[in-house]
Amino acid sequence: MSDLAEPRKLAPLPALIFGSRWLQVPLYVGLILAQCVYVVLFLKELWHLIANAVTMGEQQMMLIVLGLIDVVMISNLLLMVIVGGYETFVSKLRLDRHPDQPEWLSHVNASVLKIKLAMAIIGISSIHLLRTFIEAGNLGSDKANLTEAGVMWQTIVHVTFILSAVGIAYVDRLSQPPQGK
């Protein structure tokens, strides 16, 4: 069947149900606006890093750089949700043979998107945990922004994210038919 074939008419209720997918468009536009806010946050933190680089200590500089990486990873997560979600649940973007089409988009589906999102969340959690471990040297002092219990809970949450991602990947693998047999 060619792309130029006339789509068949749906009955009113199925047409309404299928058309309701377009209600997600304002959500994706909202995520694009949230990404704009993250760009502003990134530029603000980058300016803070550049303006104070000479007077800053290595640990403080490392924490700001990790914050910048965190913003980039969250922005990447937003992009995956916006592009992958729109392509999967709303309408095709028709990016075939576009030189800037992300490689992963050609084989995106709900399962792939879930696994990619889980991996992105683990990456973001890793950055937060690394920042916590860097700041852990201040535990017990007046400069401490966290407690031992806080470090423990962040670690538990991070391990939970990892186990959840493994579980999602395992269930996804179970639901795939064996290949080559």
KEKE-89869 format. One record per atom (N, C-alpha, C): residue in three letters; z, x, y. Coordinates in pm, whole numbers, padded with zeros to 5 digits, always signed. Layout:
<sites>
ALAZXY;...
</sites>
This chain:
<sites>
MET+00000+00085-00117;MET+00000+00000+00000;MET+00000+00090+00124;SER-00087+00065+00218;SER-00098+00151+00336;SER+00003+00111+00442;ASP+00028+00204+00537;ASP+00121+00176+00647;ASP+00067+00069+00741;LEU-00063+00044+00736;LEU-00125-00053+00826;LEU-00122-00194+00769;ALA-00073-00212+00647;ALA-00068-00344+00585;ALA+00025-00434+00666;GLU-00011-00557+00675;GLU+00068-00657+00748;GLU+00197-00685+00671;PRO+00315-00673+00737;PRO+00439-00704+00666;PRO+00444-00853+00632;ARG+00501-00882+00516;ARG+00506-01023+00477;ARG+00616-01094+00554;LYS+00598-01222+00578;LYS+00695-01304+00651;LYS+00815-01332+00562;LEU+00933-01325+00624;LEU+01056-01357+00554;LEU+01099-01497+00591;ALA+01172-01560+00501;ALA+01232-01690+00533;ALA+01334-01669+00644;PRO+01373-01773+00718;PRO+01462-01756+00835;PRO+01594-01684+00806;LEU+01667-01722+00700;LEU+01795-01658+00673;LEU+01779-01511+00635;PRO+01690-01476+00541;PRO+01669-01333+00514;PRO+01621-01257+00638;ALA+01538-01319+00722;ALA+01490-01253+00845;ALA+01608-01226+00939;LEU+01700-01322+00951;LEU+01819-01304+01035;LEU+01908-01193+00979;ILE+01932-01196+00849;ILE+02017-01095+00786;ILE+01954-00956+00802;PHE+01825-00945+00772;PHE+01758-00816+00783;PHE+01751-00770+00928;GLY+01728-00863+01018;GLY+01720-00830+01161;GLY+01853-00788+01221;SER+01962-00826+01156;SER+02094-00793+01210;SER+02119-00642+01212;ARG+02037-00566+01140;ARG+02053-00420+01142;ARG+02037-00364+01283;TRP+01962-00436+01367;TRP+01939-00391+01505;TRP+02065-00400+01590;LEU+02167-00471+01541;LEU+02295-00476+01613;LEU+02364-00339+01614;GLN+02320-00249+01527;GLN+02378-00115+01524;GLN+02325-00025+01635;VAL+02214-00061+01696;VAL+02154+00023+01799;VAL+02251+00052+01914;PRO+02323-00047+01969;PRO+02419-00014+02075;PRO+02528+00084+02028;LEU+02562+00080+01900;LEU+02661+00174+01847;LEU+02606+00316+01850;TYR+02480+00333+01813;TYR+02419+00466+01816;TYR+02402+00514+01960;VAL+02368+00424+02051;VAL+02358+00461+02193;VAL+02496+00504+02244;GLY+02601+00434+02201;GLY+02737+00472+02238;GLY+02772+00611+02186;LEU+02728+00643+02064;LEU+02752+00777+02010;LEU+02675+00883+02089;ILE+02556+00848+02137;ILE+02480+00941+02222;ILE+02557+00968+02351;LEU+02616+00864+02409;LEU+02697+00881+02530;LEU+02821+00966+02500;ALA+02882+00945+02383;ALA+02997+01027+02343;ALA+02954+01173+02330;GLN+02834+01196+02281;GLN+02785+01333+02269;GLN+02767+01394+02409;CYS+02724+01315+02506;CYS+02713+01364+02644;CYS+02850+01408+02696;VAL+02954+01332+02662;VAL+03090+01369+02702;VAL+03129+01502+02638;TYR+03092+01523+02512;TYR+03121+01649+02445;TYR+03046+01766+02509;VAL+02926+01742+02560;VAL+02852+01848+02631;VAL+02929+01887+02757;VAL+02979+01788+02830;VAL+03059+01816+02950;VAL+03185+01894+02912;LEU+03254+01853+02806;LEU+03374+01923+02759;LEU+03340+02068+02721;PHE+03229+02087+02650;PHE+03188+02222+02611;PHE+03165+02309+02734;LEU+03090+02257+02832;LEU+03061+02334+02953;LEU+03188+02366+03030;LYS+03280+02272+03035;LYS+03409+02294+03103;LYS+03487+02407+03035;GLU+03497+02403+02901;GLU+03569+02507+02828;GLU+03497+02642+02835;LEU+03364+02640+02833;LEU+03286+02763+02845;LEU+03310+02826+02982;TRP+03309+02745+03086;TRP+03336+02795+03221;TRP+03478+02854+03228;HIS+03574+02786+03168;HIS+03712+02836+03164;HIS+03717+02972+03095;LEU+03645+02989+02986;LEU+03640+03115+02913;LEU+03579+03225+02999;ILE+03466+03196+03061;ILE+03395+03297+03142;ILE+03479+03334+03265;ALA+03533+03235+03333;ALA+03606+03260+03458;ALA+03734+03339+03434;ASN+03795+03325+03316;ASN+03924+03390+03290;ASN+03916+03499+03184;ALA+03796+03542+03148;ALA+03779+03639+03040;ALA+03851+03771+03066;VAL+03855+03813+03189;VAL+03914+03942+03221;VAL+04066+03938+03208;THR+04129+03825+03239;THR+04275+03816+03237;THR+04331+03758+03108;MET+04246+03710+03022;MET+04289+03642+02901;MET+04321+03740+02789;GLY+04420+03706+02708;GLY+04449+03784+02589;GLY+04353+03748+02477;GLU+04349+03835+02376;GLU+04256+03812+02264;GLU+04284+03681+02192;GLN+04412+03651+02168;GLN+04447+03528+02097;GLN+04405+03405+02176;GLN+04430+03405+02307;GLN+04392+03290+02389;GLN+04240+03275+02392;MET+04168+03388+02401;MET+04022+03385+02401;MET+03970+03330+02267;MET+04030+03375+02157;MET+03990+03328+02025;MET+04012+03177+02013;LEU+04122+03127+02065;LEU+04150+02984+02058;LEU+04047+02902+02137;ILE+04006+02954+02253;ILE+03904+02884+02331;ILE+03770+02886+02259;VAL+03734+03002+02201;VAL+03607+03011+02126;VAL+03610+02916+02006;LEU+03723+02909+01937;LEU+03734+02814+01825;LEU+03721+02671+01876;GLY+03775+02644+01994;GLY+03758+02512+02054;GLY+03612+02481+02083;LEU+03537+02581+02130;LEU+03394+02564+02154;LEU+03320+02536+02023;ILE+03354+02611+01919;ILE+03293+02588+01788;ILE+03325+02448+01738;ASP+03449+02405+01760;ASP+03491+02271+01720;ASP+03406+02164+01790;VAL+03384+02181+01920;VAL+03302+02086+01995;VAL+03159+02083+01941;VAL+03104+02201+01910;VAL+02968+02207+01855;VAL+02961+02136+01719;MET+03062+02159+01635;MET+03062+02096+01502;MET+03076+01944+01513;ILE+03158+01897+01606;ILE+03171+01753+01626;ILE+03040+01697+01679;SER+02975+01771+01768;SER+02845+01727+01820;SER+02741+01721+01708;ASN+02744+01820+01618;ASN+02653+01818+01502;ASN+02681+01696+01414;LEU+02808+01665+01396;LEU+02847+01547+01318;LEU+02792+01421+01384;LEU+02808+01412+01516;LEU+02753+01296+01589;LEU+02602+01286+01569;LEU+02535+01399+01579;LEU+02389+01399+01562;LEU+02349+01352+01424;MET+02420+01399+01320;MET+02390+01355+01184;MET+02409+01205+01170;VAL+02517+01153+01228;VAL+02544+01009+01218;VAL+02438+00930+01295;ILE+02405+00976+01415;ILE+02307+00903+01498;ILE+02170+00903+01431;VAL+02118+01020+01401;VAL+01982+01031+01347;VAL+01976+00978+01204;GLY+02067+01027+01120;GLY+02066+00984+00980;GLY+02100+00837+00963;GLY+02196+00789+01040;GLY+02234+00648+01031;GLY+02122+00557+01078;TYR+02061+00591+01191;TYR+01950+00509+01242;TYR+01836+00506+01141;GLU+01800+00624+01091;GLU+01690+00635+00994;GLU+01721+00559+00865;THR+01847+00564+00821;THR+01884+00502+00694;THR+01906+00352+00707;PHE+01970+00309+00815;PHE+02015+00171+00821;PHE+01940+00082+00921;VAL+01868+00140+01017;VAL+01803+00057+01117;VAL+01652+00060+01103;SER+01590+00174+01131;SER+01445+00182+01129;SER+01402+00328+01114;LYS+01284+00349+01063;LYS+01231+00484+01049;LYS+01201+00542+01186;LEU+01228+00672+01202;LEU+01199+00739+01329;LEU+01055+00787+01336;ARG+00985+00789+01224;ARG+00846+00831+01215;ARG+00826+00972+01272;LEU+00902+01066+01218;LEU+00896+01205+01261;LEU+00811+01291+01168;ASP+00737+01227+01077;ASP+00657+01301+00980;ASP+00572+01406+01050;ARG+00579+01528+00998;ARG+00502+01643+01047;ARG+00536+01681+01192;HIS+00644+01629+01246;HIS+00688+01673+01379;HIS+00751+01811+01362;PRO+00716+01907+01447;PRO+00766+02044+01426;PRO+00919+02057+01436;ASP+00984+01964+01503;ASP+01129+01972+01520;ASP+01207+01880+01427;GLN+01140+01818+01331;GLN+01210+01729+01239;GLN+01311+01809+01158;PRO+01438+01766+01159;PRO+01537+01837+01076;PRO+01497+01830+00929;GLU+01513+01941+00858;GLU+01474+01949+00717;GLU+01546+01845+00633;TRP+01674+01823+00661;TRP+01755+01732+00580;TRP+01714+01586+00599;LEU+01646+01554+00710;LEU+01612+01415+00737;LEU+01507+01361+00641;SER+01425+01449+00585;SER+01318+01404+00496;SER+01372+01345+00366;HIS+01494+01379+00329;HIS+01550+01326+00206;HIS+01687+01262+00229;VAL+01704+01206+00348;VAL+01833+01144+00379;VAL+01840+01003+00319;ASN+01955+00974+00264;ASN+01988+00839+00220;ASN+02139+00825+00238;ALA+02194+00711+00204;ALA+02337+00689+00228;ALA+02423+00791+00154;SER+02385+00828+00032;SER+02463+00925-00046;SER+02459+01064+00017;VAL+02341+01108+00054;VAL+02327+01239+00117;VAL+02403+01242+00249;LEU+02393+01134+00326;LEU+02462+01126+00455;LEU+02613+01134+00435;LYS+02665+01064+00333;LYS+02810+01069+00306;LYS+02856+01211+00275;ILE+02781+01281+00192;ILE+02819+01417+00154;ILE+02809+01511+00274;LYS+02702+01498+00353;LYS+02688+01582+00473;LYS+02802+01555+00571;LEU+02838+01429+00588;LEU+02948+01395+00679;LEU+03080+01451+00627;ALA+03102+01440+00497;ALA+03225+01494+00439;ALA+03233+01644+00460;MET+03121+01715+00442;MET+03120+01860+00463;MET+03143+01894+00610;ALA+03086+01815+00700;ALA+03108+01839+00844;ALA+03254+01817+00881;ILE+03314+01714+00825;ILE+03457+01686+00853;ILE+03543+01800+00800;ILE+03509+01853+00683;ILE+03584+01967+00629;ILE+03569+02088+00721;GLY+03449+02110+00772;GLY+03427+02221+00866;GLY+03510+02206+00992;ILE+03513+02085+01047;ILE+03592+02058+01167;ILE+03741+02077+01137;SER+03784+02025+01024;SER+03923+02040+00983;SER+03959+02188+00964;SER+03865+02266+00910;SER+03888+02409+00891;SER+03911+02479+01024;ILE+03832+02444+01124;ILE+03849+02504+01257;ILE+03986+02468+01314;HIS+04025+02341+01301;HIS+04157+02299+01349;HIS+04268+02374+01276;LEU+04253+02388+01146;LEU+04355+02458+01067;LEU+04360+02606+01103;LEU+04245+02667+01128;LEU+04242+02807+01170;LEU+04313+02824+01304;ARG+04287+02733+01396;ARG+04357+02737+01525;ARG+04507+02724+01505;THR+04547+02635+01415;THR+04690+02617+01385;THR+04750+02744+01329;PHE+04679+02810+01236;PHE+04731+02932+01177;PHE+04741+03044+01280;ILE+04646+03049+01374;ILE+04653+03150+01480;ILE+04776+03124+01568;GLU+04802+02998+01598;GLU+04916+02962+01681;GLU+05048+02966+01604;ALA+05043+02977+01473;ALA+05163+02974+01390;ALA+05257+03090+01418;GLY+05204+03196+01478;GLY+05288+03308+01514;GLY+05395+03271+01616;ASN+05374+03162+01687;ASN+05470+03116+01787;ASN+05576+03023+01730;LEU+05568+02991+01599;LEU+05665+02899+01540;LEU+05808+02947+01566;GLY+05892+02854+01606;GLY+06032+02886+01631;GLY+06058+02935+01772;SER+05954+02965+01851;SER+05975+03010+01989;SER+05955+02893+02084;ASP+05988+02916+02211;ASP+05971+02811+02313;ASP+05824+02783+02340;LYS+05734+02879+02308;LYS+05590+02861+02333;LYS+05521+02783+02221;ALA+05593+02747+02117;ALA+05532+02681+02001;ALA+05485+02541+02037;ASN+05359+02512+02004;ASN+05302+02378+02022;ASN+05307+02296+01894;LEU+05360+02355+01787;LEU+05363+02287+01658;LEU+05488+02327+01581;THR+05512+02254+01475;THR+05629+02280+01391;THR+05581+02320+01251;GLU+05675+02370+01171;GLU+05640+02404+01033;GLU+05592+02280+00959;ALA+05656+02166+00984;ALA+05614+02041+00920;ALA+05473+02003+00965;GLY+05442+02026+01092;GLY+05307+01997+01142;GLY+05202+02082+01074;VAL+05232+02211+01055;VAL+05139+02301+00984;VAL+05120+02254+00841;MET+05232+02217+00777;MET+05224+02171+00638;MET+05136+02045+00629;TRP+05158+01948+00719;TRP+05081+01823+00713;TRP+04934+01846+00744;GLN+04904+01936+00836;GLN+04763+01967+00864;GLN+04697+02027+00740;THR+04769+02113+00670;THR+04716+02173+00548;THR+04695+02067+00440;ILE+04790+01977+00425;ILE+04778+01869+00326;ILE+04658+01779+00359;VAL+04642+01745+00486;VAL+04528+01662+00527;VAL+04397+01734+00498;HIS+04391+01865+00528;HIS+04270+01943+00503;HIS+04236+01945+00352;VAL+04336+01970+00269;VAL+04314+01970+00124;VAL+04269+01831+00078;THR+04325+01727+00138;THR+04284+01590+00105;THR+04137+01567+00140;PHE+04093+01619+00257;PHE+03951+01610+00293;PHE+03864+01679+00189;ILE+03906+01797+00146;ILE+03828+01872+00046;ILE+03821+01795-00085;LEU+03934+01745-00133;LEU+03935+01668-00258;LEU+03852+01541-00245;SER+03856+01477-00128;SER+03774+01357-00106;SER+03626+01391-00113;ALA+03587+01502-00051;ALA+03446+01542-00055;ALA+03402+01573-00197;VAL+03487+01641-00272;VAL+03455+01670-00413;VAL+03442+01539-00490;GLY+03532+01445-00464;GLY+03525+01314-00530;GLY+03398+01239-00496;ILE+03359+01240-00367;ILE+03236+01173-00324;ILE+03116+01237-00393;ALA+03111+01371-00395;ALA+02999+01440-00459;ALA+02994+01411-00609;TYR+03112+01407-00672;TYR+03118+01379-00816;TYR+03069+01238-00848;VAL+03117+01140-00772;VAL+03073+01001-00794;VAL+02924+00989-00767;ASP+02874+01058-00664;ASP+02732+01055-00634;ASP+02651+01114-00750;ARG+02702+01223-00805;ARG+02633+01286-00918;ARG+02633+01195-01041;LEU+02744+01127-01065;LEU+02751+01034-01178;LEU+02652+00919-01163;SER+02627+00879-01038;SER+02538+00764-01016;SER+02389+00803-01022;GLN+02359+00933-01025;GLN+02220+00979-01032;GLN+02177+00988-01178;PRO+02057+00941-01209;PRO+02009+00955-01347;PRO+01983+01102-01377;PRO+02003+01144-01502;PRO+01977+01284-01539;PRO+01830+01317-01515;GLN+01805+01438-01462;GLN+01667+01479-01432;GLN+01611+01560-01547;GLY+01482+01544-01570;GLY+01412+01623-01671;GLY+01435+01576-01815;LYS+01491+01460-01833;LYS+01516+01413-01971;LYS+01452+01279-01990;
</sites>
